[in-house]
Amino acid sequence: MPSRVHHAWPVLLVAALAACPQRTAVWVEPGSTVERLRFQVAERRGGTEPLDIGLFRVDRCGAWAEAGERPTPMWGAGTSRSLSVIEYGVMPPGAMPLIGQADTALTLIPGCYEAMISGTGHTVFDVTADGHVIEREAQ
């Protein structure tokens, strides 16, 4: 019996690793404002290598819980291209808008928002009444 377990563990390890999401990071570029909101993306925060993001979206904080399903994003794009910067409302070359998304990005009013990319990349930020964008600290 131990020989079966011994031979099975490599298969289980490969299956477990295949199920793990890709390590990614997204953060608000310093100096961003509601008029020009830019996000940086990489495998880790502070990285500079472009990343195949697959999916990028911005939602109101709590939109997923309120909708009970997949909410309509404030703005988003799907692409297989490598990117290191994404500007809110500016479709990257070759990208497609998300299903259900308006033709243009919705206006960000003061409040809390979440930005997500494929994998583990996620950040939360606030738009202030005077148009500043302030990223919340990772929790």
C-alpha positions in Angstrom: 0.0 0.0 0.0 2.7 2.6 0.8 4.1 2.2 -2.8 0.8 3.5 -4.3 0.9 6.6 -2.0 4.5 7.1 -2.9 3.7 7.1 -6.7 0.5 9.2 -6.3 2.0 12.3 -4.5 3.7 13.8 -7.6 0.4 13.7 -9.5 -1.5 15.3 -6.6 1.2 18.0 -6.3 1.0 18.8 -10.0 -2.8 19.0 -9.8 -2.7 21.2 -6.7 -0.2 23.6 -8.4 -2.3 23.8 -11.5 -5.3 24.9 -9.5 -3.4 27.8 -7.8 -4.1 31.2 -9.3 -1.2 33.1 -10.9 0.6 35.5 -8.6 -0.2 39.0 -9.8 -0.3 42.5 -8.4 -2.1 45.7 -9.3 -1.6 49.1 -7.6 -2.5 52.7 -8.1 0.3 54.7 -9.8 1.4 57.5 -7.4 0.1 60.9 -8.5 -3.1 59.5 -10.1 -6.2 61.6 -10.0 -9.8 60.8 -11.1 -9.0 62.6 -14.4 -6.0 60.4 -15.1 -6.1 57.2 -13.0 -3.3 54.8 -13.9 -2.6 51.3 -12.5 0.6 49.4 -12.6 0.6 45.6 -12.9 3.3 43.0 -12.4 3.9 39.6 -10.7 4.6 41.5 -7.5 4.0 45.0 -6.2 6.7 47.3 -7.3 7.7 45.0 -10.2 8.4 46.4 -13.6 8.1 43.4 -16.0 5.0 43.5 -18.2 2.4 40.9 -17.3 -0.2 39.0 -19.4 -3.2 40.2 -17.4 -6.1 38.4 -19.1 -8.7 40.5 -17.3 -8.8 43.9 -15.6 -11.8 45.5 -14.0 -12.8 48.2 -11.6 -15.9 47.9 -9.4 -17.5 49.8 -6.6 -16.5 48.4 -3.2 -19.1 45.9 -2.2 -20.6 45.6 -5.7 -20.1 41.8 -5.8 -21.9 41.3 -2.5 -24.8 43.7 -3.6 -25.3 42.1 -7.0 -25.2 38.5 -5.7 -23.6 37.5 -8.9 -21.1 39.2 -11.3 -21.8 43.0 -11.2 -21.5 45.2 -14.2 -18.0 46.8 -13.9 -17.3 50.5 -13.8 -14.8 49.7 -16.5 -12.8 46.7 -17.6 -10.9 45.0 -20.4 -9.9 41.5 -21.4 -6.6 41.1 -23.2 -3.9 38.5 -23.7 -1.2 41.2 -24.2 1.6 41.9 -21.8 1.1 45.2 -20.0 2.8 47.1 -17.2 0.4 50.1 -17.0 -3.4 50.4 -17.5 -5.1 53.7 -17.6 -8.7 53.8 -16.4 -11.1 54.3 -19.4 -8.4 53.8 -22.1 -8.7 50.4 -23.8 -5.3 48.8 -24.3 -4.4 48.0 -27.9 -6.0 44.7 -28.9 -8.2 44.5 -25.7 -11.9 43.9 -25.7 -14.5 45.5 -23.3 -16.0 43.2 -20.7 -19.5 41.8 -21.4 -22.2 44.0 -20.0 -19.8 47.0 -19.8 -20.9 50.4 -21.1 -19.1 51.7 -24.2 -17.1 54.1 -22.1 -15.9 53.9 -18.5 -18.4 55.1 -15.9 -17.4 58.3 -14.0 -15.8 57.6 -10.7 -17.5 59.7 -8.1 -16.2 60.1 -4.5 -16.2 56.7 -2.8 -14.5 53.3 -2.5 -13.4 51.2 -5.5 -11.7 47.9 -6.2 -9.4 47.1 -9.1 -8.7 43.4 -10.0 -6.6 41.6 -12.6 -6.4 37.9 -13.4 -4.7 35.9 -10.7 -4.3 37.3 -7.3 -4.0 41.0 -8.2 -6.4 43.2 -6.2 -6.3 46.7 -4.7 -8.8 49.0 -3.0 -8.7 52.8 -3.4 -10.8 55.8 -2.6 -11.7 58.8 -4.8 -11.9 61.9 -2.7 -14.3 64.9 -3.2 -11.4 66.9 -4.7 -10.5 64.2 -7.3 -7.5 62.6 -5.6 -7.1 58.9 -5.7 -5.8 57.3 -2.5 -4.9 53.6 -2.4 -5.8 51.8 0.8 -3.1 49.8 2.5 -3.1 46.0 1.9 -4.8 44.1 4.7 
